[in-house]
Amino acid sequence: MIEEAAPAKLNLALHVRARRPDGYHELETLFAFVVDGDTIRLDPAGPPGLTIAGPFAAGLSGEGDNLVTRAERLFAERVKPVPPAAIELVKRLPVASGIGGGSADAAATLRALARVHGVASDDRRLVDCAAALGSDVPACLLGRAALGRGRGEQLEPLPALPPLPALLVNPLVPVSTAAVFARWDGVDRGGIEQGGSLAAALTGRNDLEPPARAIAPMIDGVLERLRLQAGVILARMSGSGATCFALFDTVEARRNAAAALAGEPWWCLETALA
């Protein structure tokens, strides 16, 4: 059995530029990753099938097919005709939460299969599989800071980010990505500034915050509490929500912020940028 990490994805900035004729939206986004997330365990000799464990396993219990099984199937169809394996997904990230949980799981499945079957991680066929699985899956397959354009799948790798302490907070309310995009007001407020990715994030924004907050007003409370904490460098919603994040200047500041929020009925993860 091998293990492959599926770290949470953050959109440090997310600028929506236009609606596209194909139903998607033209984006510019700064992808970053943290050191914690889900885990994929793959045993090519075990009984075929997917099992799901972890604190958020119940959120996927009704799915007969999900991104992990789709990734396995697509790998066999497009990369190498391998038999089904035994796969365990340890689900530690909330479902439908804007931090790429399903996309990260799919990317980790592709990486695990590539390791087992001797396929290079940058093999074009693997990248094509990722793009076919979803807009965030190529970034999760890359697994490092990048500027995403198009649907988010056109990636420009960026210099490594400093390992800033981070606190992820979700009010435990799932938010539909489609519903959030449908409420975008259609105004192009400009692209992401050039320069270092952290500097560009600080001057950027998340254009999906207003529609997500309209759908799930609890996000307002999360962001307000995060922005009031000492030592915060940046506090923002990630993706289409509802997870919000704060980057801190010290581990102590992050620890104090987590303690301050401990009484809230929210999911919190103390972590750091990878």
N, C-alpha and C positions, 0 to 999 in steps of 0.2 A: 504494500500500500504506500502511496505517496500523498503528501499534503501540499496544497497550493493555497496561498493566502489570497483573499478577495477583499482588499482594503476598501474602506469607504472613500468615495469621490466627493470632492467639494468643487463647486463653481465659485471661485473667488470673485468673479464678475461674470455677468451674463447679459449681453446686449442683444435684444431682438431687433433685427433690421428691417425685415419684410416678410409678408406672407408669400408663399410660393405656390405656383399652380398645381404642384403635386400634393398639396395639403400640408406639407411641412413648412417650417419657418427658417428663414436665413438668419444665422446666429453668428456672434462672436463671443467666445467664452474662454475664460482662464481656468483650465483644469488643474487641480492639485489633489494629492492623496494624503491620507493619514496612515499611521502605522497599524491601526486596528481595523477589524471588520469581520467578515464571514470567513469560513474555511471550507475548501473542497478536499475531500479525501477520496482517492480513486484506487480501486483494486482491480486490475485487468483480469485477474484469475478468480475473482469472487462471483457470486451469483448476480446476474445482470439485474439492474434496477436502481432506482433512486430512493434513498431514505433521507428524511429531514429531521434534524435534531436542533437543540438550542432554544433560547428563550422566545424566539419569534417563529418557531416552526409552525405553530397553529395558524399563522397568517397565510401559509401556503398549503395547508392540509387539503383544501378543496380543489386544488389544481391537479388535473390529470396529466397535464403537460405544462412545463415551464421553460424558462430560458436555459436551465442546465441541461435538460433532456434534448431541447432543440439544438443546443451547441454540440452535444455528443452526436446527434443524428447528422448535423451538417458537416461535422468533421469527417465522418465516415463516407458521406456522399461526395465531398469536394476535395478532401485532403488525402485520406488514406482509408481504404475499405476495411476497417477494423471491427471486430465483434463488440457488442455492447459490454460494458463493464459494470462493476458494482461501484456506485458513487454515493457518498454521504455528503450532504450539505449541512454544515453547522451554521444555523441562521442566528446571528447575534445582532444584526441591524434591522430596524423597523422596516416593514414592507410599505412600498409606495411613499417614500419619505424624502425624495430629492437628493439622496446621496449615492445613487447608483447601485443599490444593493443587488438587484437582479442582473444588471449589466456587469457588475463586478464578478458575480457568481458565474455568469456565462463565460467571461474572459478567463477566469481561473480554470474553468473546465477545459477550455481550449488549450491553455498553457500546460495543464496536467497531461492531457492526451498527447500533446506535442512532445513532452518530456519522455513519456512512456514509449512512444513510437518513433523516436528519433527524428523529429521534425524541428527545424530551426524556429525559434520564437518570432523571427521577423519574416518567415516564409510568406510570400504574397498571398498564397491560398488561405493561410490562417487569417491574415488581415481582411481578406475578402469575406470570410465567414463572419468575422466580427462585425463588419459593416452591414451584412445581411441580417444580423440578429438585432440590431438597434443602434440608434444614433450615438449613445454613450459607450457602446461596447468597444470600439476601436481605441478610445482613450483609456479605458480600463485595461485593455490588452497591453497598451504601451506602458501604463502604470507609472507615469512620471509627469512632472509639470509640463503643460503644453498649451498652446493657443489653438482653439478649435474654431473652424469656420464651416460654412455650409450648414448642414444639420448638426454640426459638431464633430463630424467624422473626418474632416480635412484637418490634419494635425501638423503643427509646427512645434517640435520639441523646444523647450525653454531651459535655461540654466537651472540647476537644482535650487530649490527654495531653502532658506534656513529652517532648521527643525524647530519652529516656533511651537510652544505649547498651545493646544487647541482644546476647546470644550464644545461638544456637539449636544444640542438640546432639541428634543422633539416633543410636542404636546400630546403625542399619541393619537393624532387624528390623521388618517390617510387622506391625501389630497390627489385628485385625478389630474394627471398631467394634461390630458386632452381638455379638461374643463378649464384649467388655468390658461392654457394657450388660447382657448376660444375667447377668453375675456381680455386678452391683450388689446390695448386701445388702438393699435395700428400705427402709432407714431414712432418714427425712426429718430432716436435722440443721439445718434452718432456712434461711432465705433470705439473700440478700446484704444487707449493711448499707447504709443510706442514706449519702449524702455523696459526696465526690469519688471518681472511679473508681479512682484509684491507692490511696487510703486504704481503700476498700472491698475492693480486691484483697488488700491486705496482711492484712486480718482475715478474708479468705475462704479458700477451699480448692478442691481439685478432687476431687469425690466419685468420679471414675473412676480416680484414681491407684491405690488399693488393688487393684481387680480387674485393671487393666492390668499392675501390677507382679507379680501372681500369674501372669499369662499370660506375661509377658516380664520375668523377673527382672533382665535387663541394665539396665532402667530404674533400678533401685536404685543401681547404680554411677554412672550418669550424674548422678542427683540428688545423691548424696553428694559427688561431686567438685565440682559446681557450688556447692553450699552452703558448701563449705570455702574458696571463693575470696575474696580480699580485695575489698572494695567492693561486695559483692552487696547489693542492696536486696530482691530477691525472686527465688526460684528455685522452679520448679514445673513439672509436666507440663502440656502443652497438649492440650485435647480428650480424645480417647480414647487418645492416645499413638501412637507412642512418643517423639515429639519433646518434649524438655524445653527450658526457656528460663531465662535469668537476666538480670535487669535490674541495671545497674551505675550507680554514682554518677559515674564518669568514663570517658572513652574509654580512658585508660591502663589502668584496672582491667580493662576488657573485653579489651583487647589482651593483658594479662598472663595472664588466665584462658584465652584461646584458646591462648597459647603453652604453658601448663601442660598442656593437654589434647591438644597436637599429637601426642603419641606414641600416643594411643589410636586404634583402628580405627573411629572414629566420623565421621559427617558433622557438620561445624561451619560455622556461618554467622555472621560478625561483621556486625551490622546495627544498627538503631536504631528506636525507635518512630516511626511516621509522624505 
